[in-house]
Amino acid sequence: MLVLLAFFAGSVWAAAGTVVHLSGSLSVQRPDGSSTILARNSPVNPGDVLTTAPDSYAQVNFSDGSSITLRPNTTVRVEAYNFVREQPQQDNSLLRLVKGGMRSVTGLIGRRGNQDAYKIGTQQATIGIRGSSGDTLECSEGCAGVTPTSGKLPPGLYHATHTGIYIVQNEAGSLLVNPGQISYVKDAKTPPTLVSKDPGLGLGQLPFALPGAPEGECVVR
């Protein structure tokens, strides 16, 4: 399994991100071990572990202009985040998808300076982004309830690219995933591969409209 080093860096921003949309329940465990329920306009910072309840969705907008939408039964850890507009060389964003699924849309981090500054970590691989939008499902331990059909997926990591390019890599290899393509990683020692058709990800509905949504997606507003 790929080992990643995360660090928490200071920033002039009061918060790394903000909860801008919420349908259902979103909880957070802070770095000091405390837990609470978040609401719209709640801050999100490095070290926070975000978890959606069943049938719940949450959208977080970050200070660099990037966004993530968490699907139901999803846990994401903000392992590292640093964005100072005047210091692009210090850009850094590492979001670890512990379980479940999320839609990601990139902002300035990864588009200016270091292209490798924005990453998504999972159990099976690390995903790098080149100015993109896409969906990632971490189903290594099951994905029941994340989407309407995800409970039937074989265990593993799934990624669908909507715009731009994603790079899925682990110790066994790396793979470019272009718009309209879907990748699958069985485990950390198996190289990422493209799948010929949608295995039943069920990505076609989100309650919040995000940039980069695939054509024909059903968005409930």
C-alpha positions as CSV (number, residue, x, y, z in Angstrom):
1,M,0.0,0.0,0.0
2,L,1.2,3.4,-0.9
3,V,2.5,5.3,2.1
4,L,1.8,9.1,2.1
5,L,3.2,11.7,4.3
6,A,0.7,14.4,5.4
7,F,1.4,17.6,7.0
8,F,-0.7,20.4,8.4
9,A,0.5,23.8,7.2
10,G,-0.6,27.3,8.4
11,S,-2.6,29.6,6.2
12,V,-3.9,33.1,6.2
13,W,-7.4,31.7,5.6
14,A,-9.6,31.3,8.7
15,A,-10.7,27.9,7.4
16,A,-9.6,25.5,4.7
17,G,-13.2,25.1,3.5
18,T,-16.9,25.6,4.3
19,V,-19.9,23.4,4.2
20,V,-22.1,25.1,1.6
21,H,-24.8,22.6,1.0
22,L,-26.2,19.8,3.3
23,S,-28.9,17.3,2.9
24,G,-29.2,15.0,5.9
25,S,-26.5,14.7,8.6
26,L,-22.8,15.5,8.4
27,S,-20.5,14.9,11.4
28,V,-16.9,15.8,12.0
29,Q,-14.2,14.5,14.3
30,R,-11.6,17.2,15.0
31,P,-7.9,16.6,15.4
32,D,-8.3,17.0,19.2
33,G,-10.7,14.0,19.3
34,S,-13.9,16.0,19.7
35,S,-16.9,15.3,17.5
36,T,-19.9,17.4,16.5
37,I,-22.6,17.7,13.9
38,L,-22.0,20.3,11.2
39,A,-24.4,22.6,9.5
40,R,-24.3,24.9,6.5
41,N,-21.5,27.5,6.8
42,S,-19.6,25.3,9.3
43,P,-15.8,25.5,8.8
44,V,-13.6,22.6,7.7
45,N,-9.9,22.4,8.5
46,P,-6.9,20.1,8.1
47,G,-7.1,17.1,10.3
48,D,-10.9,17.0,10.2
49,V,-12.6,13.7,9.5
50,L,-16.0,14.2,7.8
51,T,-18.7,11.5,7.8
52,T,-22.1,11.5,6.1
53,A,-25.0,9.5,7.5
54,P,-27.2,7.2,5.4
55,D,-29.2,9.1,2.8
56,S,-27.1,12.2,3.4
57,Y,-25.1,14.4,1.1
58,A,-22.7,17.3,1.9
59,Q,-20.8,19.8,-0.3
60,V,-17.6,21.5,0.9
61,N,-16.1,24.4,-0.9
62,F,-12.4,25.1,-0.3
63,S,-10.6,28.4,-0.3
64,D,-8.8,27.7,-3.6
65,G,-12.1,27.2,-5.4
66,S,-12.2,23.4,-5.3
67,S,-15.2,21.5,-4.2
68,I,-16.1,18.0,-3.0
69,T,-19.5,16.4,-2.6
70,L,-19.7,13.5,-0.1
71,R,-22.2,10.8,-0.9
72,P,-24.1,8.8,1.8
73,N,-22.1,6.5,4.1
74,T,-18.9,8.3,3.2
75,T,-15.9,9.2,5.3
76,V,-13.2,11.7,4.1
77,R,-10.2,12.9,6.1
78,V,-8.6,16.3,5.2
79,E,-5.1,15.1,5.8
80,A,-3.4,18.2,4.5
81,Y,-4.4,21.6,3.1
82,N,-2.5,24.7,2.4
83,F,-3.4,27.6,0.1
84,V,-2.0,31.1,0.3
85,R,-2.8,33.1,-2.9
86,E,0.6,34.8,-2.9
87,Q,2.6,31.6,-2.3
88,P,1.7,29.0,-5.0
89,Q,4.9,27.0,-4.3
90,Q,3.4,26.1,-0.9
91,D,0.1,24.7,-2.3
92,N,-0.9,21.4,-0.9
93,S,-4.1,19.4,-0.7
94,L,-4.5,15.7,0.3
95,L,-8.0,14.3,0.8
96,R,-8.2,10.7,2.0
97,L,-11.3,8.9,1.0
98,V,-11.6,6.3,3.8
99,K,-14.8,4.8,2.5
100,G,-17.8,5.6,0.4
101,G,-17.9,8.0,-2.6
102,M,-17.3,11.7,-3.5
103,R,-17.4,14.0,-6.4
104,S,-14.3,16.2,-6.7
105,V,-13.8,19.4,-8.7
106,T,-10.3,21.0,-8.6
107,G,-9.5,24.7,-7.9
108,L,-6.3,26.6,-8.1
109,I,-4.2,24.0,-6.2
110,G,-2.7,21.7,-8.8
111,R,-3.4,24.2,-11.6
112,R,-0.7,26.7,-10.7
113,G,2.8,25.7,-9.6
114,N,3.1,22.1,-8.7
115,Q,0.7,19.9,-10.6
116,D,1.1,17.1,-8.0
117,A,-0.1,19.4,-5.2
118,Y,-3.7,18.0,-5.2
119,K,-4.2,14.3,-4.4
120,I,-6.9,12.0,-3.3
121,G,-5.7,9.1,-1.1
122,T,-7.5,5.7,-0.8
123,Q,-6.7,2.2,0.5
124,Q,-5.8,0.9,-2.9
125,A,-4.1,3.8,-4.7
126,T,-3.5,7.5,-4.9
127,I,-5.3,9.7,-7.4
128,G,-3.6,12.8,-8.9
129,I,-5.6,15.4,-10.8
130,R,-4.9,17.7,-13.7
131,G,-7.6,20.4,-13.6
132,S,-10.5,17.9,-13.5
133,S,-13.8,16.7,-12.2
134,G,-14.7,13.2,-11.4
135,D,-16.2,10.6,-9.0
136,T,-14.3,8.3,-6.8
137,L,-15.8,5.3,-4.8
138,E,-13.7,3.5,-2.2
139,C,-15.5,0.2,-2.0
140,S,-12.7,-2.0,-0.6
141,E,-14.9,-2.8,2.4
142,G,-18.2,-2.5,0.6
143,C,-20.2,0.5,-0.7
144,A,-23.8,-0.3,0.4
145,G,-25.9,2.8,0.4
146,V,-23.4,5.1,-1.2
147,T,-25.3,5.2,-4.5
148,P,-28.5,3.3,-5.4
149,T,-26.6,0.4,-7.0
150,S,-23.1,0.6,-5.3
151,G,-23.9,-2.2,-2.9
152,K,-23.6,-4.7,-5.7
153,L,-20.1,-3.7,-6.8
154,P,-17.1,-6.1,-6.2
155,P,-14.7,-4.8,-3.6
156,G,-12.1,-2.3,-4.8
157,L,-11.5,1.3,-5.9
158,Y,-13.5,2.9,-8.7
159,H,-13.0,6.2,-10.4
160,A,-14.9,7.9,-13.2
161,T,-13.5,11.0,-14.9
162,H,-15.9,13.7,-16.2
163,T,-13.4,16.4,-17.3
164,G,-9.7,16.7,-17.5
165,I,-7.4,13.8,-16.5
166,Y,-7.0,11.8,-13.4
167,I,-3.9,9.7,-12.6
168,V,-4.5,6.5,-10.6
169,Q,-1.3,5.0,-9.2
170,N,-0.2,2.5,-6.6
171,E,2.9,0.3,-6.1
172,A,1.9,-1.9,-9.0
173,G,1.5,0.7,-11.7
174,S,-0.2,3.9,-12.8
175,L,-3.0,4.8,-15.2
176,L,-4.3,7.9,-17.0
177,V,-8.1,8.1,-16.8
178,N,-9.5,10.4,-19.5
179,P,-13.0,12.0,-19.7
180,G,-15.7,9.3,-20.0
181,Q,-13.4,6.5,-18.8
182,I,-13.8,4.4,-15.6
183,S,-10.9,2.8,-13.7
184,Y,-10.9,-0.1,-11.2
185,V,-8.2,-1.1,-8.7
186,K,-8.8,-4.5,-7.0
187,D,-6.2,-4.0,-4.3
188,A,-2.9,-2.1,-3.5
189,K,-0.8,-4.8,-5.3
190,T,-2.8,-4.9,-8.5
191,P,-2.3,-2.3,-11.2
192,P,-5.2,0.0,-12.0
193,T,-7.1,-0.9,-15.2
194,L,-9.8,0.6,-17.3
195,V,-13.2,-1.1,-17.5
196,S,-15.1,-1.4,-20.7
197,K,-18.5,-0.3,-19.3
198,D,-20.0,1.1,-16.2
199,P,-20.0,-1.7,-13.6
200,G,-23.0,-0.2,-11.9
201,L,-21.6,2.8,-10.1
202,G,-25.0,4.6,-10.0
203,L,-23.5,8.1,-10.2
204,G,-26.4,9.8,-12.0
205,Q,-27.9,11.7,-9.1
206,L,-26.6,14.4,-6.8
207,P,-28.6,16.9,-4.8
208,F,-26.3,19.8,-5.5
209,A,-25.2,21.1,-8.9
210,L,-21.4,21.1,-9.2
211,P,-19.2,22.3,-12.2
212,G,-18.1,19.4,-14.4
213,A,-21.2,17.3,-14.0
214,P,-21.4,14.7,-16.8
215,E,-23.9,15.3,-19.6
216,G,-27.3,13.8,-18.8
217,E,-26.8,13.6,-15.1
218,C,-29.9,14.0,-13.0
219,V,-29.3,16.7,-10.4
220,V,-32.0,17.2,-7.7
221,R,-32.1,20.8,-6.6
